[in-house]
Amino acid sequence: MAPPDVVVPDLTGKLAVITGANSGLGFGLTGRFARAGAEVIMAVRNEGKGAEAIEKIHAEVAKVLTDPAVKEKSERTGNYPVTSTPDEFSAFIRKEAQRWSAVVKETGMKYD
């Protein structure tokens, strides 16, 4: 039996912290909130199960990005998706944060 569909409003620009996000309802809501535009933080008690959830999400995203229709639509809007492992992406984000933090500090930029 398929789970019931959950209607989630547009959450663009919102931050969602999902507890128990590595399985069950929490894992399902993580995906739904992310698709609705939210920045999602997955809170888990078990690091191993959290890593498994990240790998599952990574596999699903990588699969979607190979869909020719998704690729064509992305490229039409100037986006060229690149897949990487979760560890590679984490390293990239850390490097970019370090790179741009000097600019933010130097200019006094603020986040609204």
RAMOQUI-V157903 format. One record per residue. RES is the residue in one letter. NEAR is the number of other C-alpha atoms within 8 Angstrom. Layout:
RES;NEAR
RES;NEAR
This chain:
M;2
A;3
P;4
P;4
D;4
V;5
V;4
V;8
P;5
D;6
L;10
T;8
G;7
K;8
L;8
A;9
V;8
I;12
T;8
G;13
A;17
N;13
S;9
G;8
L;8
G;12
F;12
G;10
L;10
T;12
G;8
R;10
F;14
A;10
R;7
A;11
G;11
A;13
E;11
V;11
I;8
M;12
A;10
V;11
R;6
N;6
E;7
G;6
K;9
G;13
A;8
E;9
A;12
I;9
E;9
K;8
I;8
H;10
A;8
E;8
V;8
A;9
K;8
V;8
L;11
T;8
D;8
P;7
A;6
V;10
K;12
E;8
K;8
S;11
E;9
R;7
T;6
G;6
N;7
Y;7
P;7
V;4
T;6
S;6
T;7
P;9
D;6
E;8
F;9
S;8
A;8
F;8
I;8
R;8
K;8
E;8
A;8
Q;8
R;8
W;8
S;8
A;8
V;8
V;10
K;8
E;6
T;6
G;6
M;6
K;5
Y;3
D;2
